[in-house]
Amino acid sequence: MDWRAIDRCLLLASLVFLAPACFGSAIWVTNILAPEYLNQTLVPYMLWMYGIHILVLIGLVVEAFHRRNHADDWPFFENFIIGSYIVVILISGYLTGSHFTEGLLLIFLGVNITCTLADVNKIRFCYWLVVPVLAVMGITDFMPNVPYAILLEKSPIQPDGQPVLGWLIVRALIVLVLSFLIYICILAMKRWTERESLYQEMSTIDGLTRLSNRNFFINRGEEEIERAQRQHAHPMSPLACIMIDLDHFKRINDKWGHHAGDEVLVAASKIMMDNARRNDEVGRYGGEEFAVLLPSTNIKTAARIAERLRQKISETKVDVDGHSIEVTASFGVACYPSEGVNSMSDLLKTADKALYDAKETGRNKVVLACGRNKE
């Protein structure tokens, strides 16, 4: 799924190749060993259909290998792969009477695999095309005047109820093919879910510090405020926010290098995470700026937590390239609900203003927002 479209189609073509190859081989061998079981009028047409399908696929694969040097996609190739697979499976399933067993399974295994390798809109269109065709085939099975499994001249089930050995071998081969396709389907879906998990993580987690990123942190805060506003009990459940900024971080980058700055960020992040409670949210708000969201926490408790974090950060020394780097941080604390704080945006602005006061009045300290807490 990380490949270019034309490369995914090459993989898809190699899987589709199994259908005409296996079905054609089964009919050819059966026609040699037990021709009395097959409708000899249909056999040449079936073999021609499978042979032409295989040859066209090979030709398109060769052409696709040439095109991939200067093109990322080839819509005709994709359309032929999908369409020819459906036609071969439907015709083979109907003529052998297996359209609601192996035929149906092959069709929908193909849908699952192809969805991860081709245009999903095309697969959706094919799905709604195939479903009514299969429904019509199913209806004809109940019509006595419509011949059933017309490729078979004789029943593969003997009078004593035992299947013919050759029929069992063919069924066993089909099981092997299905097992392989199911395994490919599992791999494709596994890769799909891994990518979805990766994208989900990338949208919520900061890559360096492994903390929540800014957007996720703000969304979490908005959810907590909405939850507090829905509570009818009085007083309203408080929500505290601590804004943190590492002191003189630019000096660290300028003196020791950006890799040293990254080490400092990671070390400070670990301290915050190690001291966070289960329901707290710790996020990287900016370059060297962090934020901690404290649900059900008043400003006094938040101030104690901020002071504990300040002490632990100031006691930490980060060793980089044989040098010991001392780190301090400034803290601003605000609480919702309080005067002038009615939303997550207000809460962040108020905490950020307190952080600014901490930096302006000496750094390495905790400053509380001056707004009066609401009872």
C-alpha positions in Angstrom: 0.0 0.0 0.0 3.0 2.2 0.2 3.9 1.4 -3.4 3.0 3.5 -6.4 -0.3 2.6 -8.1 1.3 0.8 -11.0 3.4 -1.3 -8.7 0.3 -2.3 -6.7 -1.4 -3.2 -10.0 1.5 -5.5 -10.8 1.1 -7.3 -7.5 -2.7 -7.5 -8.1 -2.1 -8.9 -11.6 0.1 -11.7 -10.2 -2.7 -12.7 -7.8 -5.4 -12.5 -10.5 -3.2 -14.8 -12.7 -4.0 -17.6 -10.3 -7.6 -17.8 -11.3 -7.3 -18.6 -15.1 -4.2 -20.7 -14.5 -5.8 -22.9 -11.9 -9.2 -23.2 -13.5 -7.7 -23.8 -17.0 -5.2 -26.4 -15.7 -8.0 -28.3 -13.9 -10.2 -28.4 -17.0 -7.2 -29.4 -19.2 -6.1 -32.2 -17.0 -9.7 -33.5 -16.5 -10.2 -33.4 -20.2 -7.2 -35.6 -20.7 -7.8 -38.1 -17.9 -11.6 -38.2 -17.7 -13.1 -36.4 -20.7 -16.5 -38.1 -20.2 -17.1 -35.8 -17.2 -17.0 -32.6 -19.3 -19.2 -31.0 -21.9 -16.9 -31.3 -24.9 -18.7 -28.4 -26.6 -17.8 -26.0 -23.9 -14.3 -27.3 -23.1 -12.5 -25.5 -26.0 -14.2 -22.3 -25.3 -13.3 -22.4 -21.7 -9.7 -23.2 -22.4 -9.5 -20.4 -25.0 -11.0 -18.0 -22.5 -8.4 -18.9 -19.8 -5.6 -18.9 -22.3 -6.4 -15.6 -23.8 -6.8 -14.1 -20.3 -3.4 -15.4 -19.2 -1.7 -14.1 -22.4 -3.3 -10.7 -22.1 -2.3 -10.5 -18.5 1.3 -11.4 -19.3 1.4 -8.8 -22.1 0.0 -6.1 -19.9 2.4 -7.0 -17.1 5.4 -6.7 -19.5 4.0 -3.3 -20.7 3.5 -2.1 -17.1 7.1 -2.9 -16.3 8.1 -0.6 -19.1 5.6 2.1 -18.2 6.6 2.2 -14.5 9.9 3.9 -15.4 8.1 7.0 -16.4 4.5 6.7 -15.0 3.1 6.1 -11.6 -0.3 4.8 -12.8 -2.0 3.0 -15.6 -5.8 3.1 -15.2 -6.5 0.7 -18.2 -4.3 -2.0 -16.6 -6.2 -1.7 -13.3 -9.6 -1.8 -15.0 -8.6 -4.9 -17.0 -7.3 -6.7 -13.9 -10.5 -6.1 -11.9 -13.0 -6.6 -14.8 -11.4 -9.8 -16.2 -11.1 -11.4 -12.7 -14.8 -10.8 -12.1 -15.8 -12.2 -15.6 -13.7 -15.3 -15.2 -14.9 -16.1 -11.7 -18.6 -15.5 -12.6 -18.5 -17.6 -15.8 -16.4 -20.4 -14.2 -18.6 -20.5 -11.1 -21.9 -20.6 -13.1 -20.7 -23.3 -15.6 -19.5 -25.6 -12.8 -22.4 -24.8 -10.4 -20.0 -23.4 -7.8 -21.0 -19.8 -8.0 -22.4 -19.8 -4.4 -19.4 -21.6 -2.9 -15.9 -21.1 -4.3 -17.2 -18.5 -6.8 -18.7 -16.3 -4.2 -15.7 -16.7 -1.8 -13.3 -15.9 -4.6 -15.2 -12.8 -5.6 -15.3 -11.3 -2.1 -11.8 -12.3 -1.2 -10.9 -10.4 -4.4 -12.9 -7.4 -3.2 -11.0 -7.4 0.2 -7.6 -7.7 -1.4 -8.3 -5.3 -4.3 -9.6 -2.6 -1.9 -6.1 -2.2 -0.5 -4.4 -2.3 -3.8 -6.7 -0.4 -6.3 -9.3 2.4 -6.5 -11.9 1.7 -3.9 -14.6 3.5 -6.0 -14.1 1.0 -8.8 -14.3 -1.9 -6.4 -17.6 -0.5 -5.0 -19.0 -0.2 -8.5 -18.0 -3.9 -9.2 -19.5 -5.0 -6.0 -22.9 -3.6 -6.8 -22.6 -5.0 -10.3 -21.7 -8.5 -9.1 -24.4 -8.8 -6.4 -27.4 -8.7 -8.7 -25.6 -11.1 -11.2 -25.1 -13.6 -8.4 -28.8 -13.1 -7.3 -29.9 -13.9 -10.9 -27.7 -17.0 -10.9 -29.2 -18.1 -7.6 -32.7 -17.7 -9.0 -31.9 -19.8 -12.0 -30.8 -22.6 -9.8 -34.4 -23.1 -8.7 -35.7 -23.2 -12.3 -36.0 -26.8 -13.5 -36.0 -25.8 -17.1 -32.6 -24.1 -16.8 -29.6 -26.5 -17.0 -27.4 -26.5 -13.9 -23.5 -26.8 -14.0 -23.6 -27.2 -17.8 -19.8 -27.7 -18.0 -20.2 -31.1 -16.2 -21.5 -33.8 -18.5 -21.6 -36.3 -15.7 -22.0 -35.7 -12.0 -18.8 -36.0 -10.0 -20.8 -37.8 -7.3 -21.0 -41.5 -7.7 -24.3 -43.5 -7.2 -23.0 -44.6 -3.8 -22.6 -41.0 -2.7 -18.8 -40.9 -2.9 -17.2 -38.1 -4.9 -14.9 -39.0 -7.8 -11.2 -38.9 -6.9 -10.4 -36.4 -9.5 -13.2 -34.1 -8.2 -11.7 -34.3 -4.7 -8.3 -33.4 -6.1 -9.7 -30.4 -7.9 -11.5 -29.3 -4.8 -8.3 -29.7 -2.8 -6.4 -27.5 -5.2 -9.1 -24.9 -5.0 -8.8 -25.0 -1.2 -5.1 -24.4 -1.5 -5.6 -21.4 -3.7 -8.3 -20.0 -1.4 -6.0 -20.5 1.6 -3.3 -18.5 -0.1 -5.7 -15.7 -1.1 -7.0 -15.6 2.5 -3.5 -15.3 3.8 -2.7 -12.5 1.3 -6.0 -10.8 2.4 -4.9 -11.1 6.1 -1.5 -9.5 5.3 -3.1 -6.7 3.3 -5.7 -5.9 6.1 -2.9 -6.1 8.7 -0.8 -3.6 6.8 -3.9 -1.4 6.4 -4.6 -1.4 10.1 -1.0 -0.7 10.9 -1.0 2.3 8.6 -4.3 3.6 10.1 -2.7 3.2 13.6 0.4 5.1 12.4 -1.7 7.9 10.9 -3.7 8.1 14.1 -0.6 8.3 16.2 0.9 10.9 13.9 -2.2 13.1 14.3 -2.1 13.0 18.1 1.4 12.4 19.3 4.5 14.6 19.1 7.2 12.6 17.3 10.1 13.7 19.5 8.8 13.8 23.0 5.9 11.2 22.6 3.6 13.7 24.3 0.2 14.8 23.0 0.6 17.3 20.2 -0.9 20.8 20.3 -4.2 20.0 18.5 -4.9 16.9 20.5 -4.2 18.7 23.7 -6.6 21.5 22.9 -9.3 19.1 21.8 -8.9 17.2 25.1 -9.2 20.5 27.0 -12.4 21.4 25.1 -13.9 18.1 25.9 -13.1 18.4 29.6 -14.7 21.9 29.7 -17.8 20.6 27.9 -18.0 17.8 30.4 -17.7 20.3 33.3 -20.4 22.5 31.8 -22.8 19.5 31.4 -22.6 18.8 35.2 -25.5 20.3 37.0 -24.1 19.8 40.5 -22.6 22.9 42.2 -19.8 23.8 42.5 -18.7 23.0 39.0 -15.8 20.5 38.6 -12.6 22.5 38.2 -10.1 22.1 35.4 -6.5 23.4 35.9 -3.9 24.1 33.2 -0.2 24.5 33.7 1.9 26.1 31.0 5.6 25.4 31.1 8.5 26.9 29.2 12.1 25.8 29.4 14.3 28.7 30.4 17.0 30.0 28.0 16.4 27.1 25.6 17.9 29.0 22.7 21.2 29.2 24.5 21.2 25.5 24.9 20.8 25.0 21.1 23.3 27.7 20.3 26.0 26.4 22.7 25.5 22.6 22.6 23.7 22.0 19.3 20.2 21.1 18.3 20.7 17.5 19.2 21.4 18.6 22.8 18.3 20.6 22.7 16.3 17.6 21.7 17.8 15.6 24.6 16.7 18.3 27.0 13.2 18.3 25.6 13.0 14.5 25.9 14.3 14.6 29.5 11.9 17.3 30.5 9.0 15.5 28.9 9.8 12.3 30.7 9.7 14.1 34.1 6.3 15.5 33.2 4.9 12.1 32.1 6.4 10.3 35.1 4.7 12.8 37.5 1.3 12.9 35.7 -1.8 11.3 37.1 -3.8 8.8 35.1 -6.4 11.3 33.8 -3.9 14.2 33.3 -3.0 15.2 29.7 0.6 16.3 29.0 1.3 17.9 25.7 4.0 19.7 23.7 2.4 23.0 23.0 5.2 24.6 21.0 9.0 24.3 20.5 10.2 24.3 24.1 6.7 25.0 25.6 4.6 22.4 27.3 1.2 22.2 28.9 -0.4 20.0 31.5 -4.2 19.6 31.8 -5.4 18.6 35.2 -9.1 17.5 35.3 -11.0 17.9 38.7 -8.1 19.9 40.1 -8.4 23.4 41.7 -5.7 26.0 41.3 -4.1 25.4 44.7 -3.5 21.7 44.0 -2.3 22.6 40.5 0.2 25.1 42.0 1.6 22.3 44.2 1.9 20.0 41.2 3.7 22.8 39.2 6.1 23.4 42.0 6.9 19.7 42.3 7.6 19.6 38.5 9.7 22.8 38.8 11.9 21.3 41.5 12.4 18.0 39.6 13.3 19.7 36.4 15.8 22.1 38.2 17.4 19.1 39.8 17.9 17.3 36.5 21.2 17.4 34.6 21.2 16.2 31.0 24.4 14.6 29.8 25.2 15.2 26.1 28.5 14.5 24.5 30.3 14.4 27.8 28.7 17.7 29.0 26.2 18.1 31.8 23.5 20.6 30.9 21.4 22.2 33.7 17.8 22.9 33.0 15.2 25.1 34.6 11.6 26.0 33.6 9.0 28.6 34.3 5.4 27.8 35.1 2.0 29.6 34.7 -1.1 28.1 36.3 -4.7 28.9 35.6 -8.0 27.3 36.5 -11.5 26.9 35.0 -13.9 28.2 36.0 -12.5 31.5 37.2 -12.9 35.2 36.4 -12.5 35.7 32.6 -12.0 32.0 31.9 -15.1 30.6 30.2 -13.5 28.4 27.5 -10.4 26.4 26.7 -9.0 29.3 24.7 -9.5 31.6 27.8 -7.8 29.0 30.0 -4.8 28.7 27.8 -4.4 32.5 27.4 -4.7 33.0 31.1 -2.1 30.3 31.9 0.2 31.6 29.2 -0.1 35.1 30.7 0.9 33.7 34.1 3.8 31.9 32.4 4.9 35.2 30.8 4.9 36.9 34.3 7.0 34.0 35.6 9.6 34.6 32.9 9.5 38.4 33.3 10.1 38.2 37.0 13.1 35.9 37.2 12.2 32.5 35.6 12.5 29.1 37.3 9.3 29.9 39.3 5.6 29.2 39.4 3.1 32.0 39.0 -0.7 31.7 39.5 -3.2 33.5 37.3 -4.6 36.4 39.3 -8.3 35.8 38.3 -10.6 35.1 41.2 -11.8 31.5 41.3 -15.6 31.0 41.0 -17.2 29.1 43.8 
